[in-house]
């Protein structure tokens, strides 16, 4: 009897180990959105239509009920996910009115600012994100290439007259708690009078999915992500659509999609809170950096021309009231 119990215990242990191993190996394909994870740890989804024609490739966690507007402003809804494939059906974009959960006064309204006083807060929830052709890896804990994209966007927006607060706080590890940690940073930026919040990321998808051309050189396309589980989603979506409409006129194809994903992304903090995916880990860093000037020009069109603002400090500063003081020059990271 004792030998039988030992044998039974060993079999059970092997079964548990096997199950855990299976889960670990399959983790990128498991939908973890319900656990606060916003993107896959590796690989990407291919979204196809009813005829299995590929529509979009992305490393954002795709779940049933997600929606997106593609580069041609066609509207789709995700009907199911199986492994690495997500299935979508075309839908009437008028169904987006179902998103209206706020008052008419705030839904879709751009917050007006005094000339020269529009302040933008830029931060990075996933501070490890990097570009493999440049760094040899897609993740560098606490010092990802994504900070350099934030630097380029900061400089480009300052040239367009925005006051910019670029917070380089690291929010590692790249796990389900990253957005909880970055929420403190976003809140700090709001306390410093930022009226626009931009969380700068990069996607994981084939390079061709994000490659475009600006001034004769390869650049990166951009995806806007809106959380569909936040009470300000209608207002944030209206801002996103205004940005894409302007970009379609100024730089056709620059914005590849507006993706409405399961999650909040801390966008409940404001009516002008955006998550921008600049390119993919398969592109060199220079590609998304080249796109920042065009993005800044589009944002200037949407939010109105402003008088030139004083540049944000490029050297470490002591903490500001209600702030983090994490304004760090690139060479010091």
Buried (B, 14 or more C-beta within 10 A) or exposed (E): EEEEEEEEEEEEEEEEEEEEEEEEEEEBBEBBBEEBBBBBBEEBBBBBBEEEEEBBBBBBBBBEEBBBBBBEEEBBBBBEBEEBBBBBEEBEBEEBEEBBEBEEEBBBBBBEBEEBBBBBBBBBBBBBBBBBBBBEEBBBEBBBBBBBBBBBBBBBBBBBBBBBBBBBBBBBBBBBEBBEBBBEBBBBBBEBBBBBBBBBBBBBBEBEBBBBEBEEEBBBBBBBBBBBBBEBBBBBBBBBBBBBBBBBEEBEEBBBBBBBBBBBBBBBBBBBBBBBBBBBBBBBBBBBBBBBBBBBBBBBBBBEEBEEBEEBEBEEEEEEEEBBEBBBEEEEB
